């Protein structure tokens, strides 16, 4: 039986790299030690090989070595005519001396939109630019000329690592206590909030401003890449031209560090139909910080009371997502 939840990744054929990518998953086995890559079965295609739409076994790697697993996986896929399309095979990914909780290699994404974003590339934000070798590819993915090896990894500041892993992000719920429900607790939170608004938050480093808002436990949404839990880092509520409530939020996986943008529209206040529409988009770390900076400049950004005043921020978000393919799209009736 698998040791962990299946890891999902993207593949493309070497012979036709511009064809649509295919999803695959990696299953880890304990007896005998091995991992198996299964290719998704397309509807109406490969029916004999994959009855009832079950995944197609693609390859097996016996005794996988996690220290060089990226190279093992790329070589095994190349032998079957496929190419890995994840962060680990991208020219913008640089390996680090760090591992995910699964034991997979972690690197940092160095993609930047412009030279002005070089501030995000400093060593002090490595924790925020970290991406697992199997994090999902994005629109900026480009094949690396040579496989990245751990031996080329730069050293990190001691405070960035905890036992060879990326330090977990601070969680908002863990910083609160039962006192928040008392009148004294509410007064202290109000005073603290007033002080923070006067402190020019843009002058503080991102490590201090970034806090998970999903609570003490795991987030409520599964990661598209590793099936771990993703946590909310910030949200902005605006109003659509039809008058519906629309929320843009940034999410980050606690296991593989993949970033996502969520676009959620709630129509029940206008139509009384309990209809919601939701889309997910893949973000690079630099893009996630760019969106969080927009959110950070709006007072009470998530509160819907003043959403009709945020048309400029909504227009910016709409223009941003227009350049990104949709990762997931769902329309739900009811809650």
N, C-alpha and C positions, 0 to 999 in steps of 0.2 A: 504494500500500500504506500501511497506517496507520503514522504516525510512532511511536506508543507503543501499549502494551497498552490495550485498550478500557477506558474509565471507565464504571462502572455507577452508576445512580442510580434514584431512585423518582419516579413521576409519579402524579398523580390528576387526574380530569376536573374542570373548573370547574363543569359542570352537576350533578355528583353527587359532591361532595368526600368523602362518607362511604363511598363504595364502596371495595373493596380496591384497593390501589395496584398499579401495573404497573411492572415493571422495564424499564429502557431502557439502552442503552449509547451512548457517544459515540466515534466513530471520527475520527481526525485524519488528513488527507491533505495531502501536500506539493505535488502537481501535479494540478490547480490547488489553491492553498491554500484549504482548506475543512474543515468538520467536518460529520459526518452523524450524526443521532440515529436509532437503530433501536429500535422497540418490540418487546418480547417477544411471541411468539405463544403464546396459550393453547392447551392441548391440546384438540383437538376444536372449536376456534373459529377463525374467520377462515381456514379451510382453503384457500379459493381465493386469498386474498391472500398467505398464507405457507405454501406447500407444504412438507411434511415438517418442519413446525415451525420453519422458518427465521424470523429476526427480520423485522419489517415496517419498511421505510423510512418514517420519519415526517417528517423535514425536513432541510434542508441549509442551513448558514450559510456563505456564501462570505467569504473573507478575514476570519476571526474576529479580533477585537481582544482580546487577552488582558487588556488593562487595563480593559476594560468588558465582558468576556465574560459575566459573570453577568447583566447587564441584557440583553445581546443574546439570551442563551439563554431568559430568562424571557419576553421579548417574542415570540420566535419560537414558543415553546410555547403561549403564550396565544392566538396567532393560529390555532392548530390545535385549541384547546379543551382543552389540558392545562396542569397547574400543576406546577412543580418542587417536589419535597419533599426537599430536602437542607439541610445546615446554612446554606448561603448564603441560603436563602429563609426562614429561621426568625427569629422576633422576638428570640430569645436570642443571635443571632450578631452580633458587632460587627467590622467590617473593620479590618485592621491594615495598616501599610505593610510587608508581607512577602508572599513568594510561596513556593509549593511548588517542588520541583525540576522540576515540569511547567510552571511559570510561571503557575499558577492562584492566585487571591487566597486569602489566609489571614486568618481572623478568630479571635476568641476567644469561647468559649461562656461566657455570664454566668449560665446557669441555676444556681440554688442551691436546695437543699431547704428551707433555713431561714436565718434571719438569722445563726445561729451559724456558718454556713459562709462568711461574708464574708471570712475570712482567706484563702480560696482565690482571692479576686477581686483580690488585690493585684497590683501591677505586677510583683512579683518572681516570680510563677508564670505569667506570660503564656505562657512556653514550654510549660507543661504544660496550659494551657487552650486551646491553638491547635487549630483545626479548619479543614480546607480547605473552600472554598465547595461542593465536591461530596462532602464527607463524608456518610455515611449519616444519614438522619433517625433520630430516636429517639422514645420515647413522650412526651417533653416538647415535641416539635415543634409550633410554632404559626406560622401564616403571618404574615410581616412585613407591616406596613401599607404600607411603601414599600420598594422595592429598595434595598439597602445599596450605597453607592458608596465607592470608594477615597478620594475627597476628604474623606469624613467620618472617615477612619481616624485614631486617635490615634498620636502618636509613641511609640517604644519606647526603652527604655534601650539604650545601645550594646552592652552585653554580651549582650543577647538576640538581636541580629541578626548574621549573618555574610553580607555581600554581599546583603542584602535577603531572606535566607531565615532560617527558624527554626534556631537552633543545634542540631546533632545531639545526642542524648542520649548520655551516657557509656556505654561498653560494658564489661562486666565482664572479658571475655576480653582486651581491649586493655590492661588494667591489670596483667595477669599476665605472667610470663616463665618460661623453662625452669627457673628456680630453684625453682619451686613443687614440682618433683618430687624435690628433694633433701631430706635430713633437716633442713638448716638452713632451707630454704624453708618446710617444714612447721611448724618451730618458730616462725618469724616470723609465719606466717599465724595460728597459734594465739594468739600474744601479741597480734597486731593484733585478732583477733576478741574476745578477752577484754577488751581495752581498749574496743572499740566497745560491748560489752554494758554496760560500766560508765559509759558516757558519756551515758546517758539520750537515746537516739536521737530521742525525741519533741521534744527541744529544738532539733534541727537543722532547717534549712529543707528543704522537699521536694526542691529542686533538687540538694541534696547527697546525699539518701537514694535518689533515683531513679536506677537503673542498669539498662541492658538486660542481661538474663541469657542472651540467645540466641547469644552468641559474636561473633567479629569479623565474620563474613560476614552474609549476609541471614538472616532468620528462616526457619523451615521451613513456615510457613503463608501462603497468599496472602490479601490483603485482599479483603473482599467488595465494597468500593467501587471501588478503583482497580487491583486485581490486583498491587499492590506487596507487599512482604514485611512481615509483622507481627512484632514482637519481644516477648518475654516480660518483664514488669516485676516479677512477684512471684507466688508460688504458695503455697497452703495445702492440705495433705493431711489428710483426715479419714476417718472410717469410717462407712459406711452402716449402717442398722439390720440389714441382712443380713450385715454383716461384710466387705463389699467395700471396696476402696481407692477413694476419691473425691478428686479434685484440682480445686480452684477456682483459676484463674489469670487475671491481667489482662494483656492484650496491647494493643499500640499500633502502628499502621501508621507506617512510616518515611517514607512519601510524603505521605499525606493526613491523618495524625495521628488517624485514627478509633480509638476505644477499644473493646475487646471484653472480655467475660467468658467464659471457657471453663469448662465443667463436664464433667469427664472421669471416667468410672467404669470401673475395671478389675476384671473378674470372674474372671480366670483362676486366681487363688490359691484361690478357693473352689470353682469349678465345673470347673476344668481344661478349659474350653471355648475359651479364648483370646478370649472375647467382651469387647468394649469398647463403651461407649456415650458419645457426645459431643454436647454442645450448645454453641452460641454465642449470646451476647446482646449487644446494642448498649448501650454505656455513654456517658454524658456524662463530660467530664473530672472534674467534681465527684464523680460516683458512683465513678469509677475511683480517685480519691484516698481516698474513704471506705472502699472495699474494701481498698486497700493499707494504710490505717491499721489495719484489723483484722488483716491479715496481719503487719504490723510489730510488733504486740504479742504475737506468738507466737514463742517461741524455737525455732529450727530448724523453721519452719513447714512447709517442704516435705518434711522427713524423715518417712517413714511409721512410724517406730518407735513414736511416741507418739500415733498418730492416734486411738486409742480414747479418749484423754483430751480430745478437742476437740469434744465434742458440742454445747457452747454455741455455738462458732463455726460449726459446721455448721448448727445451727438458725437462726442469724442469716443465713447465706448462703441457705438454702432459703427463708426468708421474703422475702429481698431479690429473688430471681429469680422468685418467685411473682407479682410485680407487673410483670414484663417479658415481652413476647412472645418466643418462640424464633426466632432468626434462622436457625439451621441445626441439624438433628438427624440423627445418623447412628449406626447400630448395625453394628459390624464383627465378623466372625468370622475370627479369625486376625490376624496382624500383617503 
